[in-house]
Amino acid sequence: MKHRIVIVGAGFAGLTVAHGLRGVDCDITVIDQRNHHLFQPLLYQVATSMLATSDIAWPIRSLLRDRKDVTTLLGKVDGVDRDAREVILPHGIRVPYDSLVIATGVRHAYFGKDHWEENAPGLKTLEDATTVRRRLLLAFERAEMSEDEAERDAQLTFAVIGAGPTGVELVGIIAELAHRILPGEFRRSDTRRAKVMLIEAGPRILPAFGEKLSAYASNALTRRGVEVKTGTPVTECTSDGIVLGDAFLPARTVIWAAGVQASPAKDWLHAKADHAGRVIVNDDLTLPGDPSIFVLGDTAHVESDGQLVPGVAPAAKQQGRHAARTIRARLTGAKPPGRFRYRNMGNLATVGRNAAVIEYGRFQMKGLLAWWVWGIAHIYFLIGARSRLFVSLNWLWSFLSRQNSARLITQKENKPSSGQSKEADGVARRDRS
Ligand SMILES: Cc1cc2nc3c(=O)[nH]c(=O)nc-3n(C[C@H](O)[C@H](O)[C@H](O)COP(=O)(O)OP(=O)(O)OC[C@H]3O[C@@H](n4cnc5c(N)ncnc54)[C@H](O)[C@@H]3O)c2cc1C
């Protein structure tokens, strides 16, 4: 019987393992709870209606269609039976393995306030992105419908909690949408009055970047009409707004970009984990005491040169390549690569439509040129010629015309809101699809 490799999670790490095992004589099963591989770095562009969902996600089955050695299963893994060497899926389905790769990423963390999620969705999946897009666009519609000034102001207040790259990228585009793109399309409300707020508990935005770039980004956002509030923890989050210190801020659209927690892999494996739930692995990415199991990407805690490897796409891909090389070496009798070493590819974030910050070691870049570099890098990493072409054309069109091409309200909005008018509710109902 051929060696059976089960890969749980077809994100950056899991898919890279499957690609890295091409030509090895083994049977590979890829299991994911979704039918698509998602390019998360551009999720915020779907959430802000710059790109369509199909521009940044591809069916896993079609990505692996030419690989006769790979079987793809759609299912949510519930656990791992390490004694029997089986992965557990719902309805008693079990998939046996000789080598197991767990690369199940992260989910949102609300620091013990899980009930905030309904009012402040995060951005992790395509469903999250379309929820955020719907709420953003509905808020403008409801402001246009409302005859009450306080309610209109609350509808036109957008609060993003957390000032890492995702938070910064979101407010940049929301401000652009409200202040520049939409004003000509609304008659009863003035979308230029929209308040776009970036709220951060820590002392500065983009803490992973140097202080100069962080200050540049903060100024660039302020120039674009974003209110940046640092050192301001959110203490409550309701369907009508948020509490900052002692003050209540009426805001009907709140987006969470403040924290993540690893997938429950540590519970499946009964493994040691760090404070964020990441499984602590050996320096070759295997589980301590069980070399047949690899844990990779965002769900793994691994250090390289004394530093925790960050939860970014290049790190997940590098880990995927390393695990594939190790498994290949084991199966062919070659020398395994040993210790994993992370090659830092730098930090990138956009600040609105035509500015970005880039940091690579001591090298720093900012402004329009950095934005072009950011754009080219992201186009390069998209899968398939079709996506690259469509995304490039969409960006070019939106850059030249100041239009967002995917401004569609889809599906019913369930979030309760005290100020929501009956007519505005009708907008949501009519747009259900
Ligand atoms: C909004 C956002 C923006 C980002 N921007 C950037 C950026 O600009 N640059 C950058 O480098 N990184 C960025 N990242 C981080 C980057 O996307 C992650 O580091 C990377 O996706 C990690 O890859 P992974 O393979 O570990 O996990 P993921 O890519 O998250 O893949 C995990 C896979 O596991 C599947 N899965 C999870 N649980 C189960 C289960 N129980 N059963 C079956 N399948 C399961 C999921 O469906 C998913 O397909 C961003 C992330 C987000 C959310």
The ligand as a MOL file (V3000), in Angstrom:
LIG
                    3D

  0  0  0     0  0            999 V3000
M  V30 BEGIN CTAB
M  V30 COUNTS 53 58 0 0 0
M  V30 BEGIN ATOM
M  V30 1 C -7.9000 39.9650 6.2050 0
M  V30 2 C -6.5040 39.3570 6.1510 0
M  V30 3 C -5.4880 40.0400 5.4950 0
M  V30 4 C -4.2220 39.4980 5.4360 0
M  V30 5 N -3.2490 40.1780 4.7580 0
M  V30 6 C -2.0360 39.6320 4.6060 0
M  V30 7 C -1.0380 40.2820 3.8240 0
M  V30 8 O -1.2660 41.3770 3.2720 0
M  V30 9 N 0.1610 39.6650 3.6740 0
M  V30 10 C 0.4240 38.4520 4.2600 0
M  V30 11 O 1.5060 37.9110 4.0660 0
M  V30 12 N -0.4780 37.8220 5.0160 0
M  V30 13 C -1.7170 38.3770 5.2060 0
M  V30 14 N -2.6560 37.7320 5.9630 0
M  V30 15 C -2.2790 36.4970 6.6650 0
M  V30 16 C -2.2690 35.2990 5.7460 0
M  V30 17 O -3.4440 35.2620 4.9740 0
M  V30 18 C -2.1290 34.0510 6.5880 0
M  V30 19 O -0.9060 34.1370 7.2900 0
M  V30 20 C -2.1360 32.7920 5.7530 0
M  V30 21 O -3.3830 32.6480 5.1000 0
M  V30 22 C -1.8670 31.5680 6.6260 0
M  V30 23 O -1.9350 30.4190 5.8350 0
M  V30 24 P -2.4080 29.0360 6.4680 0
M  V30 25 O -2.2530 28.0320 5.3750 0
M  V30 26 O -1.7480 28.8130 7.7560 0
M  V30 27 O -3.9490 29.2510 6.8140 0
M  V30 28 P -5.1580 29.6920 5.8860 0
M  V30 29 O -4.6940 30.3020 4.6190 0
M  V30 30 O -6.0580 30.4700 6.7680 0
M  V30 31 O -5.8540 28.3140 5.5050 0
M  V30 32 C -6.4720 27.5130 6.4600 0
M  V30 33 C -7.4080 26.5620 5.7460 0
M  V30 34 O -7.8600 25.5950 6.6770 0
M  V30 35 C -9.2360 25.3820 6.4940 0
M  V30 36 N -9.7770 24.8920 7.7680 0
M  V30 37 C -9.8120 25.5440 8.9550 0
M  V30 38 N -10.3750 24.7680 9.8930 0
M  V30 39 C -10.7010 23.5960 9.2900 0
M  V30 40 C -11.3240 22.3880 9.7420 0
M  V30 41 N -11.7120 22.2160 11.0150 0
M  V30 42 N -11.5210 21.3930 8.8500 0
M  V30 43 C -11.1490 21.5440 7.5580 0
M  V30 44 N -10.5660 22.6550 7.0740 0
M  V30 45 C -10.3320 23.6760 7.9260 0
M  V30 46 C -9.7660 26.7490 6.0930 0
M  V30 47 O -11.0070 26.6460 5.4180 0
M  V30 48 C -8.6530 27.2590 5.2030 0
M  V30 49 O -8.8370 26.9200 3.8510 0
M  V30 50 C -3.9490 38.2520 6.0510 0
M  V30 51 C -4.9620 37.5750 6.7080 0
M  V30 52 C -6.2430 38.1180 6.7690 0
M  V30 53 C -7.3420 37.3690 7.4610 0
M  V30 END ATOM
M  V30 BEGIN BOND
M  V30 1 1 1 2
M  V30 2 1 2 3
M  V30 3 2 2 52
M  V30 4 2 3 4
M  V30 5 1 4 5
M  V30 6 1 4 50
M  V30 7 2 5 6
M  V30 8 1 6 7
M  V30 9 1 6 13
M  V30 10 2 7 8
M  V30 11 1 7 9
M  V30 12 1 9 10
M  V30 13 2 10 11
M  V30 14 1 10 12
M  V30 15 2 12 13
M  V30 16 1 13 14
M  V30 17 1 14 15
M  V30 18 1 14 50
M  V30 19 1 15 16
M  V30 20 1 16 17
M  V30 21 1 16 18
M  V30 22 1 18 19
M  V30 23 1 18 20
M  V30 24 1 20 21
M  V30 25 1 20 22
M  V30 26 1 22 23
M  V30 27 1 23 24
M  V30 28 2 24 25
M  V30 29 1 24 26
M  V30 30 1 24 27
M  V30 31 1 27 28
M  V30 32 2 28 29
M  V30 33 1 28 30
M  V30 34 1 28 31
M  V30 35 1 31 32
M  V30 36 1 32 33
M  V30 37 1 33 34
M  V30 38 1 33 48
M  V30 39 1 34 35
M  V30 40 1 35 36
M  V30 41 1 35 46
M  V30 42 1 36 37
M  V30 43 1 36 45
M  V30 44 2 37 38
M  V30 45 1 38 39
M  V30 46 1 39 40
M  V30 47 2 39 45
M  V30 48 1 40 41
M  V30 49 2 40 42
M  V30 50 1 42 43
M  V30 51 2 43 44
M  V30 52 1 44 45
M  V30 53 1 46 47
M  V30 54 1 46 48
M  V30 55 1 48 49
M  V30 56 2 50 51
M  V30 57 1 51 52
M  V30 58 1 52 53
M  V30 END BOND
M  V30 END CTAB
M  END
